[in-house]
């Protein structure tokens, strides 16, 4: 057995590597540079943690978030690894003690924030250790933060190119779960890793079920999603604005669901407290802006919901990827409407970016709208965006309940004609009144009872017309004049449809049939569930005692396997994935006692 496999098994408790993990580990072990693209939950951390334990010297891990450092260092210490972090959460004495350990060679891994790493004092200390041959490798986590086109751009990451110059001969590995072809090139160029070997894993997360729906009383939709399908489970709800975050969190609490807000407008202490609560409690819902989540290493998030359209497919992929990191079933839901598209296009148009930046942003928005509109497999389309071919997945809403479509060409032409006949001065609600022949006071005042489009759309109800206008805006056939109370305007793209040279098909509006939720453990019996709950309770007690998140002790996947296998000896327990030597020694007898108690003689 190779040294890497022995470390994987005895330290981390995993029987074998997954995908390209072993190839990456061996490449870095041999001193090679690497650029790693691997989905969230795919095991990126092991790609540098194992070489860190096997190479001479300390591994330096650049990480952008304090919470991520805390989690990973806690998990490594539980596994018996000498790890520490340097960031702003430490006082001067604590930081000094860690620096002394580093100088003494007592650390296998040191996690450090990029701004701390680039500070003159820290950089000088590390250069001194490098001259003595005591820096084993440098890992740059969340490497997409260097991409200026991305939504998680961090200016300090641009300065990390200096690592190639200051630490020659030290292997560097950059890792991310989110980068399309363009993003990969930008990461490689800015971090001076153009010659690095690239490892690109599948972007597929088969355990995640994707669902996208039109907004129709979004609070009610969210409440049903959580209560009916994810009661008592941890999840994340994303909103575009801070105000909506606060209001949604308060609403969920009123409905008896433990929820907390998180956004940049809160004080640092409040954000940190809410994040810590989310990480350490097993059934909390975090309602947040995209300020929350990058690098959050909580494996038991069972759902992610978007109440607003994200800003790009890359952002959507990354945010939904925070569900189901343990490999167990998870579900993601996105609610969207034309208002989301209008708002984001307005934000793009009003931004201070260059025309090229705006063009790129519009393209990313269009790609996301296309995913929302598709009648085909969501997963297939999402993976295609990242250059990966796949077959229909059978585990998204469009695969499980294929949508019907209808020929909306006539309705769309009527809508466009109504926009034109009324002077391109009104919003959708008013235009619907005209189309349906509603003799409202405003319609009468403006003389639109006499236009040719008055009453020609009486066959469709208000909801259907809203859907038609939403799709016309989403597909770019209508634009919104924000300076004239959101009046709808014809675009050049509408010309072929108006002239009878194009058709317009839409998804048939359907009532969602409730998909039967699979039991927590497919194919397991009630005894397994009872033992699992007992193990969860024990894990919670251990976590509180040790002041760490519950999943740092064991994640749900490991507890699931224990509940199913019911090991009768330490040797049998050691074969369970996630049970390394240190954890076997610390917790083995307690787990066996719980198994015996739950197993009839």
N, C-alpha and C positions, 0 to 999 in steps of 0.2 A: 504494500500500500504506500502511495506517495505521501510525502510530508504534508502536502496540502490537504489530502483526503483525511489523514489522521487528525489534523487540526479541525477540519470541518466536523468530523464525527465526535471527537472527544471534548472540544471546547464548546462548539455550537450545537451539537447534538443532532446533526442532520446526516442521514446515511449516505447521501450522494449529492453531487452537484446537479444543478438544473441548467438546461440550455448551454450557453457559452460561458457560464461562470468559470468552469475549470480552465478553459483556454485563456480567459482573461487573467486569472490568477497566475497561471504558469508564465504568461508573457510578462507580467509585471514583476514577478519573482526573478525573472531572468534579466531585469533591468530595462525593459522596454516601456516606451510611452504608449498610452492608450486613450482613445475617445470612446466612451461606452454609452450607448443608447439602449435603455432597458426599461420596460414599463414599470410603473409604481407597483410595488409588491413583488417584483421579479427577482429581488435579492441583490440589488446593486451594492449595498454596503459590504457584503462579504467579499466582493471583488477587490476591495482594498484592505479590509480588516484582516483577512488571512495572510496576504503578503506582508502586512505590517508586523504580524507575529513571527514571521519566518525570516525576514530580512534583518540585517544588522542595523541597529539604530532605532530611533523613534520615527514613527510615521506622523506627518503633519497633515491634518484634515481641515480644509477650508470649508466652513459651513456658514450660511447667511443668517441663521436663526438661532437665538438662544434656546428656545424650546426644543429644537431638534438636537442640539448639543447635549442638553440635559438628559433627554430620553436615551440617546445612543450611549452616552457614557454610563448611565444607570444600568442599561441592559448589558453592556460589556463587563461592568464590575460584577454583576450577578453571575456572569459566565466565568469569572475568575481572571479577567483581563485587566492589566494595569492601564487605565485610561483616565484622562482628565480633560478639562477645557479651560480656556482663557477667554473671558468676555466681560462685559460691563456689569454682570450680575455679581461679580466677586469684589470683595473689599480688598484693600491693599495688602493686608496680611495673608489672605487666602491666595491671592495671585502670586505673592512672593513665595509661598510654600510650594506652589505648583512649579514655579520656575526653578526652585531648588531641586525638586524631584527630576525635572527635565535635565538639568545640568548633571545630576548624579546618575543619569541613565536608568532611572527607575520607572520610566513610562514607555509603554508599547505604542500608544496612540495619544496625540494631543490634538484636540479640536480647537480651532481658533477662528474668530470672526475675521473677515477680510480686512476691515479697517484696523483691527488690532494687529494682524500679521504685518501690515504695511507700515505700522508705526516704527519710527527709527530704532527705538530701543529693542523691540521684539525682533525686527529683521536682523539687527546686529548680533543679537544673541544666537539666532538660528544659523547665521553665517559662520559664527565661531564654532558651533557644533559641527557644521558641514565640513569645515577645514579639518576637523578631527575624524571625519568619516562616520559621524553619528546621526545623520539624517537618513532614514531608510527609504522613504518615498514621500511624495506630496500628492494628496488627493484633493481635487476640486469638486465638491459636491454641488448639486443644483447648478450645473455649468451653464444652463440656458440663461442665467441671470446676466451673462455677458452680451447677449443678443439684443441690440438696440431696437429691433423690430418687435421684440417680445413684450408680453404684458407684465413680466416680472423683472424687467431690466433694473440692475443695480450698478450705478456708476462706478463704485469702488472695484467691481469685478474687472473693469477694463484695465486696471493697474496690475492685475495678476500676471500679465505678460512678463513682468520683471522676474518672476520665479525662474524662467528659463535661463535668464542671464546670471542671476545670483547663485543658482544651485546647479551648475553644470554636472552632468553625470548622475543626478538623482532622478529616478523614474517618476514621471508625472502621469496621473490618470484623472481625466475629467469625466464626470458622470452626469447624466440627465435622463429624465423620463419623457421630455417634451421637446422635440425638435424635428421639423420637416427638413427636406434636403437643403433649403437655403439656410436654415438655422444651424445645421451641422457645419456648413462651410464658414459661417460667421464665428462659431465657437472655435473651430480649428485655427482660423486666422488670428483672432484676437488673443488667444492663449498661446500662440506660437506652437501649435500642435499639428501643423499641416503634414508633418512626416509621421505622425503617430499612427499606429495601427487602429483601425476602426472596427468596433464590434457592434453590430446593429441587430438587436433581437426583435422578435415579433412584437408589434404594438398591441396585439390582441389581449384582452382581459376576458376570457370566456366565462368567468364566474359572474360578470356584471350583466344585468338585464337592463337594456336601454328602453326608455319610454319618453315620448315627446307628445304634448297635447296643446291644443289651443286654450288660451286663457278664457275661463268661463267661471267667474267667482273663484279666483285663485286661492283665497283663504280656505274656502270650503273644500277645494280640491286637495290642498295640502293637508288639512285636518283629516280627511278621509284616507289619504295615502299613509299617514302616520298611524292613525288609530286602527284602521282595518288591516294593514299589512306589516306595520313595523312597530307595534306597541311594545314598549319596554326595551327598545334597541337604541343604540347610539347612531346619530346621523348629523349631517350638516345641511343647512338650508342657506343658499346664496341669494342675496338681493343686490340690486345695483346701487341703491342709495342708503346712506346712514339712517335716514329717517325711517325708511321701510324696514331696515333691520330692527330698529328699536320697537316699532309698532308690531311687527310680526312676532318677535320674541315675547312681547307682552301678551299678545293674543293667544299664543300657545300656552303660556303659563295660566291664563284665565281658563283655558280648556283642560287644565290638569296635566299638561305635558311639561316635564322639566326642561326648560329652555333658557339659554343665555345669549346676550348680544355680543358682537365683536366687530369693531370698526375703528378706523384711524382717528375718529373724532372723540373717542373715549380716552380717559387718562391712562397712562402707561401701567399704573398699578392695577386699575380695574381690568384692563385687557389681560394682563398677566394672570390675575386671579381667575378670570373666567376661563382662560385657556387651560390653566392647571386643573380646574374643576372638571373640564371636559375630558382631559387626558386621564384623570384618575377615577372618574365615575363611569359606570358601564352603561348607563341608559340616558345620557344627557344629549339634548339636541342643541347644537351651536348654530345660531342664526348670524350670518356674517356677510361682509363684503369680501371681495377677493383679497383684501388685506390679510385674511386668515387662511391658513392651510398649507402653504408651501413648506414641505419638509416635515409636516406633522406625521409622526411615526406611530399612529394609533391603528393597529391592524383590525380592530373589531367594529369599524364604522360600517353599518349594514345598509345605509342609504345616503344618497346625496340628492337634494332637490334644488333646482334653479327656479326661482319665481320671476326671473327676468332673463332675457337673452344674454348669454355671455358675450365677450367681445371678439372671440375667434374660436375656430375649431381646436387650436392648440390649447387655449384656455379651458375650453369645455372638456377636452380630453384629460388635461391635468387635474381639473377640479373634480370630475367624476371618478378619476383614478384614485381618489382618497377613500373610496368605498372598497370593502372587501380585500384589503391588503393581505389578509390571512388565507386567501384562496377559497373561503367559504362563500356561499351565494350572497349576492348583494344586488341592490336595485337603484337605478338613478332615474329621476323624472325631471323633465324640463317643461315649463309652461311658457308659452310665447304668444305674442300678438303683433299686429302691425305697428302699434304704438312703440314697441321695443325697437323695431327697425327704424322708425322715424326718429326716435330719441338718439339712437346711436349714430345715424347718419348726420344728424345735427351736430352732435359732439365732434364727429370727424371734420365736418365742414368748418366748425368754429375753432378747431384746434390751431395751435401755432406751428404745426409741423409743415414741412415742405410739401409741394404738390405730389412729389413721389411718395412721401410718407402717407399722404391722404389716399392716394391711389391704392397703395398696398393695403391700407386699413379697410377701404371699401371692398377690396377683393376678398379679404378675410371674412368680412361681414356677409358678403354674398355667399361664400362657401358654407357658412353656418346656416343661413336661411335655406339653402338648398338641402341641407341635412334635415331641417325641420319639415320641409315640404315633401320630401321624397316619399313615394309609395313603395319603394324597394327596401331592402334590408339596411337598417341603420348602421350596423356594425361594418357591413361590407363597404358602405360609402365612407365611413369614418376611417377605416384602415386604408382605403384607396387614397385618401388625402395624404397619408404618410408614405405613399408609394408601395403599399403592400396589397397584393391580390388575395382575394378570399372568396369563399362560397357563402351563400346566405346562411346566417347563423342559427336560425330556429329559436333564438332566445332574445328577441327584441319585439316591441309591440307590433311592428309591421309584419314580422314573420309569424307571430302567434295569432294575430288577428288581421290578416291582409285587408287593407282598406279598399273600399270601392271608389271608383271615380265617376264623375259625371261631366258631360260636355257643357261647360259654362260659357261657351263662346258667345251665344246670344245675350246672356246676362251681362257679360263683361262689356260687350259693345254698347248695350243700353247704358251701363254705368259711365263709360267713357263719353258717350254722346251727351249724357246729362251734365257731366262736368263742363263740356264745351258749350252747351246751350244756355247754361246759367252763368256763363262768363268766367269760369275758372276762379270763382271768388268764395267758395263755400266748402265746409268740411263734410265728412261722410254722413253725419247724422241728418243734416239738412237735405243733402242730396237724396237720402233714402226716403225722406218724407215726400219729395217731389216724385221720385220713381214709383212710390206706392200710391200716389194720388191722395195724400193726406192733406186736407184743406186747412192747414194750420194758419194761425194768425200771421206768422212771418212769411209763409208761402204766399198768402193772399196779398200782404203788404207789398211784396216785391214783384207781384204780377206774374209769378211763375206757374200759376194755374193754366196759363195760356201757352206755355212752351210745349214743343212737340213731344218731349219726354215725360210730361206730367201724366202719371198713372199707367205708364207702359210696363211697369214692373210689379204690378199688383199680385202676380202669381207667386212671388217669393215673399217670405216673412222677413221681419226686420233682422233677425239673427243671420239668415242666409245672405242678405245683402251686406251685412257687416263683414261676413266672411269673404264675399267677392271683393269688396273694397280693400280688405286687408291683404288679399293675395295680389291685387293689382299694384298696391304700394310695395309689397315685399318683392315682387318680380320686376320692379322698376318701370312699370307702365304708367304709373302716376307718381308725381313728386309732391312734397308738402312744402307750402310756403309758410315758414315759421313767423314771418313778419306780418302775415295777414291772417292771424288766428287759425293757423293750420289749414288754410284753404288748399284744396287739391288741384294740381296742375297736370295737364297732359305732357308726356315726354315724347321724344322722338321715337322711342321704342314702342309706343302705342299705335303708330301709324299703320303697320301691316295689319293689325287686328281690326282697326277701324275701316280699312279698305277691303276687308274680306280676304286677306292673303294669309291669315294665320288662324289657328284655333286656340282655345283656352280651356284646358281641362283642370278640374279641381278634385281634391279628395272629397268623398261623400261624407258629410257630417254624420257621425255615428255616436251613439251612447256607448261609453266604455263598458264592456262586460268585465265583470270582476274575474281576474285570472286566479285560479285556486292557488293559494300560497303553499309552496312545498313545506313540509315539516323542516325544522331546523336541521335535522340530520337525515338525509334521504336513506331509506332502507334500514334505519336503526329502530329498535323497539323502545317502548316507554321506559324500560329499566335503564337504558342508556341515557335517556333524557334526565331521569332522576339522579343518576350518578354524576352526569355533567353538571347539573345545578348544584349538587353537593360540592363538587370540585371548584365551581365558580365561587361559592360562598367561602370556601377555605382560601382560595386565591385572594379574595378581597381582604380577608383578615391578614394574610401575610403581607399584602401590599401596604396596608395601613401601618402595620408593625414596622416595615422597612422604609416607609415613606417614599414609595415609588409607584408608578402606574401599575395597574393589575397585570397588563400584558407583558410587563418586564419580567414578571415571575414566570408565567407561561401564557402563550396566546390561546385563543379559542380553538384553533386547529389542533394544537397539542392536547388540550383537554378533551376534545372530541375523540381523538384516537385512543386516549387512555380509557375513556368511558366505553368505547367499543371493544377494545382489546382486553380490558380487565386483567392487567398483568399480575401475576402471583409472586414475582420475585424481583429483586433489584436488577438482575440480569435481563429479565424480560422487559422491565420498565426502561432500561437503557436503550432498547431498540426502538423506542417510540421517537419519532421525529421531533426535535426541539428539546430533548432531554440530554444535556451534556454532562460531563463528569462532575463539574462543580454543583450543578443543580441536583443531580442524582444524590450526591452526598448530603446536600443541605435539606432536600425535601422528600427524598425517596421513601423513607419509612412512613412519613405522614400520609403520602399518597396511597401506599399499599394498605394502610389501615383503613382509609376511606373506601378503597375498593373491596376489602374484606367485609366491611360493615354493610356495603350495598349488595353483596353477593350472597344469596341464600346458600346454606350449607348443603 
